[in-house]
Amino acid sequence: MKRRLVVWVLVLVCLGAVRARADAPAPRDIWPQATAAIDAGDIDGAMAAYRRAYRTRASSFGMIAMALTSAPCGRLWLSEAELRRSLSG
């Protein structure tokens, strides 16, 4: 009985995690927003979009770092850890 309850709790937790992941936008849907913000000179808007992309897929960090430092109105971080902190929260 107790084992069955534990299995059901695990199933519900897993289904909740899958649903939360499905509701998150794909990074490819966020990039156009970030690019438009950078082109408009809105670095704060771009950072918000990149933050969403990083939270969705942390492996996009390299592309985000390159985009932020190569834009005409971009920013430069001297510490990778500091940029990761900026994107995390």
N, C-alpha and C positions, 0 to 999 in steps of 0.2 A: 504494500500500500504506500509506504513512504517512498519507495523507489519510483513508483509510478508518478507520484506527485513531483518528485525532483525532475523526472523526464519531462513532464508537462511544463514546468517552470522554465526549463532550458529551451524547450521548443518555442515558448512564447517570447522569451528574450531574443532568441535568434530571429524570429519572424519580425520583431520590432526593429532589430538592427538592419535587416534587409529592407524593410519599408523605409526607414530613415535614409538609407543609402540611395534608394530609388528616387526619393524626393529631392535629393541634392542635385543641383544642375551640373552637367558635365563641363569640364574645363573648356572644351571647344565652344561651348555656348557663352562662356564668360569672356574669352579673349577679345571678341569684337567690342564689347563694352569697354574693356581696358584700353584697347587700341584707340578707340574714339576719344576717350578721356585724355590720353596722352597727346593725341593730335590737337585737341582743343586747349592743351596747356593745363588741364585739371589734374594735377598730380595726386591730390587727395582722392578724387574719384577713381583714378587708376589704381591707387593703393587699395581702396575698398574692393575693387573687382579682383585684383591679384590676391587679396586676402581670401576671398571666397574660393578662388581657383586652388590656392595652396591648401586650404582646409579640405577641399574635395580630393585633391591628389597631390600629396607632398612631393612626388617625383617630378612635378613641374617646376621645382625650385630653380633649377639652372636656367630655364627659359625666362622665368620671371626676373631673375637677377640680371640677365642680359638685356631684357627689355627696359628695365628701370634705369640701367646705367647708360644705355645707348640712345635714349630719347633726348631730344633737345632740352626738354624741361625736366629731365629725370633727376634722380638722386643717386648718391654714391655712398655705400656703406664700406667702411674699412674692416669690418668684422662680419664674417659670415653668420656667426651666432646672433649678432645684433639684428641683421636683416631677417633671420628666421623668427626672432622674437617679435619684430615689427609685423610680420605676416601672420603670426599666430594669434595676436590679440591686440 
